[in-house]
Amino acid sequence: MPTFRPRRTLAGIAGLSVAAALTLTACGSNPGSDELTVVASTNVWGSVAQAVAGDHVEVTSIITEASADPHSFEVSPSDAAKISSASLIVYNGGGYDQFVDNVLDSDSDDRAVVSAFALFEDEHGEADGHDHDHGHSHDHDHGHSHGSVNEHVWYDYLTVAAVAQAVADELAELDPSNADSYRANATTFTDELAGVTAIVDGIAASHVDAPVAQTEPVAQYLLDAAALRDLTPPDFLRAIENETDPAPAAIAATRALLTDHQVQILVFNTQTQDRVTQDIRSTAEAANIPVVEITETLPEGLDYIQWQTRTAQALADALAAPQ
């Protein structure tokens, strides 16, 4: 998986123009509706959107349960109605939460949409950032038809800051009377996010090229930003992410990374455990290799900043533990 080197700082994101920051601009809210509604695909993006919306709008997240897999999530009629009637929709894109695209594809109305993955592509020079078809990413196979591009962009903090700015700009257009509040909230969120990146920068400074293993490349962008070196066999990661059984040779090679102490930590996705990944975790624990747990949705009681602060600090603490 390629490492993407950011071209902008978080401080620079806050000053992005509307043209650079918006994934899509659809000029109106719901026809005939005076109530502004914001719907997010998962509570991750719901938390980011809520930080920007503040007290003016309550954001509704479709997926809030840790057991739900956005890749295969089947939207209920009531949730589909929430998406299709929302003033603003905030979602991951890149095939990760395809159910949003499916609902919007069946809806002929234009509406304001912020796709994090489209902003990621814009940030890293892979697209112009202006998708004129609801910000959709069509023809994805389990979210991986971008080849080696990883769609878990909520671990890419420049993209998250760009999402906050895009949400602020969209809300400012939908609700001009509170525009200053939305943009101030986005700035505050970006400032708080800088605290997370400071922890990650500290890891990069102290543990550059430290070898690690992972059960699934969900937090790959975090590992890249921390300048860590992932030694996990690509065949193992590909199989786990695509929900197939890794080849015995890939499993053996991954276990050897732990039993032979070739890596300092194991990054473990707690939301997609199976017998193979549980065995890998048990192998790490038996070898006294620290295990850093990551998730794809917010733990109960935490907002996005709290969650990512805890995750980054857990990574830093594990790397600093005596080997």
Salt bridges, closest charged atoms under 4 A:
ASP69 OD1 - HIS71 ND1 3.20
ASP79 OD1 - LYS82 NZ 3.68
ASP101 OD1 - HIS136 NE2 3.40
ASP105 OD1 - HIS136 ND1 2.68
ASP105 OD2 - HIS138 ND1 3.91
ASP107 OD2 - ARG111 NH2 2.95
ASP109 OD2 - ARG111 NH2 3.76
GLU121 OE2 - HIS146 ND1 3.53
GLU123 OE1 - ARG8 NH1 2.53
ASP133 OD2 - HIS138 NE2 2.83
GLU151 OE2 - HIS71 NE2 2.87
GLU151 OE1 - HIS144 ND1 3.60
GLU151 OE2 - HIS152 NE2 3.85
ASP156 OD2 - HIS124 NE2 3.50
ASP169 OD1 - ARG183 NE 3.07
ASP235 OD1 - ARG238 NH1 2.84
GLU241 OE2 - HIS144 ND1 3.81
GLU241 OE2 - HIS152 ND1 3.87
ASP245 OD2 - ARG275 NH2 3.68
ASP279 OD2 - ARG255 NE 3.00
GLU285 OE2 - ARG281 NE 3.01
GLU293 OE2 - ARG281 NH1 2.86
